[in-house]
């Protein structure tokens, strides 16, 4: 069983809650100010407070509905990260799994260090048929709002530079994992990114290929632990 560091999905939940609900908090603050105006002894100010209270109430209801949907999307992503983390945990003892690894201010879903090398994993928990066509990921035949392949490349580069800053220079392989196992090809590669369904993770790491010798791997893990 691999050694695990960090909590999978933690940053996704925090970010989803903050970004999804901050408009609601702003609306509640305005409601509080409105109540303060309404208790004034000046009639004009009371009227302004009443109007502001009505507007802020409508705002709060609308932002609550929209915010909860936003939070649910992030929490769904967090559940995908937890699912993948559970599979990564079952890797052999000489693998190290860093969940929610921070590299140059970027939160990487998972970073693996083991005999086969270093891997930066971006996890997606998408429904619908996922295909790879002409170097692009499609969902049910349509381009997603954000292409995950460039995202995976940027995150792997951030991990590579971060580890270089720590004193380790080596390759970092970008990996795109579909936690929902909806990637039609099961396993593929595009633009240097390994694309794989979560149920193929164990198979992918069972090749026995050795890139990092034990001494180098131990040194790298110590550097990553001390971040």
C-alpha positions in Angstrom: 0.0 0.0 0.0 1.3 3.4 -1.0 2.2 6.1 1.6 -0.3 8.9 1.4 0.1 12.6 2.2 -2.6 15.3 2.3 -6.4 15.1 2.0 -8.0 14.6 -1.4 -10.6 17.1 -2.4 -9.9 19.5 0.4 -9.1 22.5 -1.7 -12.0 21.8 -4.1 -14.4 22.0 -1.2 -12.9 25.2 0.2 -12.7 26.9 -3.1 -16.2 25.9 -4.1 -17.7 27.1 -0.9 -15.9 30.5 -1.0 -16.5 31.2 -4.6 -20.0 29.9 -4.6 -21.3 31.6 -1.6 -19.5 34.9 -1.3 -22.2 36.8 -3.2 -24.7 35.5 -0.6 -22.6 36.8 2.2 -22.4 40.2 0.5 -26.2 40.2 0.2 -26.6 39.4 3.9 -24.3 42.3 4.7 -26.4 44.6 2.7 -29.6 43.3 4.4 -28.0 44.2 7.7 -27.3 47.7 6.5 -30.9 48.0 5.2 -32.3 47.1 8.6 -30.1 49.8 10.2 -31.6 52.4 7.8 -35.2 51.1 8.4 -34.9 51.8 12.2 -34.0 55.4 11.5 -36.3 58.2 12.6 -36.1 59.9 9.2 -38.9 58.8 6.9 -36.8 59.2 3.7 -34.1 57.0 5.1 -36.6 54.4 6.2 -38.0 54.3 2.7 -34.5 53.8 1.2 -33.8 51.1 3.8 -37.0 49.3 2.9 -36.2 49.4 -0.8 -32.6 48.2 -0.2 -33.9 45.4 2.1 -36.3 44.2 -0.7 -33.5 44.3 -3.3 -31.0 42.6 -1.1 -33.5 39.9 -0.1 -34.1 39.0 -3.8 -30.4 39.1 -4.3 -29.8 36.6 -1.5 -32.4 34.2 -2.7 -31.0 34.3 -6.3 -27.4 34.0 -5.2 -28.2 31.2 -2.8 -29.7 29.0 -5.5 -26.9 29.8 -8.0 -24.2 29.4 -5.3 -25.4 26.0 -4.1 -25.2 24.8 -7.7 -21.7 26.1 -7.9 -20.7 24.5 -4.6 -22.2 21.2 -5.8 -20.0 21.2 -8.9 -16.9 21.6 -6.8 -18.0 19.0 -4.3 -18.6 16.6 -7.2 -15.0 17.2 -8.3 -13.9 16.6 -4.7 -15.7 13.2 -4.7 -13.9 12.3 -7.9 -10.6 13.2 -6.3 -11.4 11.0 -3.3 -12.3 8.1 -5.6 -9.0 8.4 -7.4 -7.1 8.8 -4.1 -8.6 5.6 -2.9 -7.2 3.8 -5.9 -3.8 5.4 -5.7 -3.6 4.3 -2.1 -3.5 0.7 -3.3 -0.3 1.2 -5.3 2.8 -0.7 -4.1 4.6 0.2 -0.9 7.4 2.1 -2.8 4.9 4.7 -4.1 4.1 8.0 -2.5 0.9 9.8 -3.1 0.6 13.5 -2.4 -3.0 14.7 -2.5 -3.8 18.3 -3.0 -0.1 19.1 -3.6 0.7 22.8 -3.8 3.2 23.7 -6.5 3.8 27.4 -7.3 0.5 28.4 -5.8 -1.3 25.8 -8.0 -3.3 23.0 -6.2 -2.6 19.8 -8.0 -5.1 17.0 -7.4 -2.5 14.3 -6.9 1.3 14.0 -7.4 2.8 10.5 -7.4 6.4 9.7 -6.8 7.6 6.2 -7.2 10.0 3.9 -9.1 8.2 4.6 -12.4 8.8 8.4 -12.0 6.9 11.5 -11.0 3.3 12.1 -12.2 1.0 15.1 -11.8 -2.6 14.0 -12.0 -5.6 16.1 -12.9 -8.8 14.4 -12.0 -12.1 15.0 -13.8 -15.5 13.5 -12.7 -17.5 14.0 -15.8 -20.6 12.3 -17.0 -21.3 11.6 -20.7 -19.2 9.9 -23.3 -15.6 11.3 -23.3 -13.6 10.9 -26.5 -10.3 12.1 -27.8 -10.4 13.6 -31.3 -7.6 15.5 -33.1 -5.9 16.1 -29.8 -9.0 17.5 -28.1 -11.2 16.1 -25.4 -14.9 16.0 -26.2 -17.9 15.2 -24.0 -20.8 13.7 -26.0 -19.2 15.2 -29.1 -18.8 18.7 -27.7 -15.9 20.7 -26.5 -16.0 21.4 -22.8 -15.8 25.0 -21.5 -12.2 24.3 -20.5 -9.8 21.9 -22.2 -8.2 19.6 -19.6 -5.2 18.6 -21.7 -3.6 22.1 -21.5 -4.5 22.2 -17.9 -2.7 18.9 -17.2 0.3 20.2 -19.1 0.5 23.4 -17.1 0.1 21.6 -13.8 2.9 19.1 -14.6 5.1 22.0 -15.6 4.3 23.8 -12.3 5.3 20.6 -10.3 8.5 20.2 -12.4 9.5 23.8 -11.6 8.5 23.5 -8.0 10.6 20.4 -7.5 13.5 22.1 -9.3 13.3 24.9 -6.8 13.6 22.3 -4.1 16.7 20.9 -5.6 15.4 18.0 -7.7 15.6 18.0 -11.5 13.7 15.4 -13.5 10.7 14.6 -15.7 7.1 15.0 -14.5 4.5 13.2 -16.5 1.1 14.9 -16.9 -1.8 12.5 -16.4 -5.5 13.1 -16.9 -7.7 10.7 -15.0 -11.5 10.3 -15.5 -12.9 9.2 -12.1 -16.2 8.4 -13.8 -14.5 5.9 -16.1 -16.3 7.6 -19.1 -13.2 7.9 -21.4 -14.1 5.7 -24.4 -10.5 4.8 -25.3 -9.7 3.7 -21.7 -6.1 4.6 -22.1 -4.5 7.1 -24.6 -1.9 9.8 -24.9 -2.2 13.2 -26.5 0.4 16.1 -26.5 2.5 14.2 -23.9 -0.5 13.8 -21.5 -1.5 10.3 -20.5 -5.3 10.0 -20.5 -6.8 7.2 -18.5 -9.9 5.9 -16.7 -9.5 5.5 -13.0 -10.1 1.7 -13.2 -6.9 1.4 -15.3 -4.6 3.1 -12.8 -3.3 -0.1 -11.2 -2.7 -1.6 -14.6 -0.8 1.4 -15.7 1.6 1.3 -12.7 2.1 -2.5 -12.8 4.7 -2.4 -15.6 7.6 -2.7 -13.2 9.5 0.1 -15.1 12.1 1.7 -12.9 13.0 5.4 -13.5 13.9 6.5 -10.0 16.3 4.4 -8.0 15.5 4.0 -4.2 18.1 6.5 -3.1 17.0 9.2 -5.5 13.3 8.5 -4.7 13.9 8.8 -1.0 15.7 12.1 -1.4 12.9 13.4 -3.6 10.2 12.3 -1.1 12.0 14.0 1.8 12.1 17.3 -0.2 8.4 17.0 -0.9 7.5 16.2 2.7 9.3 19.3 4.0 7.3 21.7 1.8 
